[in-house]
């Protein structure tokens, strides 16, 4: 990654990018960024910019150079969050979990509501999703 340049990353879909701790681009996806920023500001207060959001997301996604996760009950997690079950990444849909792969979601299973799981999506991003931000998802999520 080059400093002060565009992030050289591409993801399956927006839900995957959010789970990795990346927000919508303020330039190439300006309308989505503004919508995302309005949710962020409503939850976390005060005027924010891309640098402030990125700093918070970076702190939430890494600890000592490793992915930071936390535990939560599936019933309390919003659509668009990722969780780890059986060592695999699953996207939370309304009432299903979708198994992630780099080419699309390959399997579905009912969303168990009584389970506590490891959450892969950064905590601050879960807040934005809980507030109602809806990420774009790969066609295989339909």
Residue, then its C-alpha position, 0 to 999 in steps of 0.5 A: x500500500x502506498x501512502x496517500x494513494x488509493x487502497x489497492x484492495x478489491x473484495x467480493x462485495x461491500x459486506x466483505x470490505x466492511x468486515x475487513x474494516x474498510x469503509x466506502x471510498x469517499x471519491x469513487x463511491x461518494x454517495x455511499x460514503x456520505x450515507x455511511x458517514x451519516x450513520x457513523x456520525x449519528x452513532x459516534x457523534x461529532x463531525x467526522x471525516x475519512x481519516x477519523x473513521x479510518x483511524x477508528x476502524x484500524x484500531x478496531x480491526x487489529x491488535x498486535x498485528x493480528x485480526x481483532x475479534x469479539x464475541x456476541x450472540x447471533x441474535x444481537x448482530x445485524x445483517x451484513x456482519x461476518x462471524x466465524x463458525x467451525x473455522x469458516x467465515x459466514x455472512x449474516x443475512x436476515x434469517x440465514x448464514x451464508x458461507x463466504x468464498x472468494x467467488x461468492x457465497x457457496x452454502x446457506x444454513x439457518x441462523x441460530x439465534x441462541x449461539x454466541x459466536x466470534x464476530x469478524x466484523x470490527x465492533x465500530x462497523x457492527x454499530x453502523x450496520x446495527x443503525x441501518x446501513x445496508x451494504x451491497x452484497x454479491x448476487x450469490x447472497x440473493 
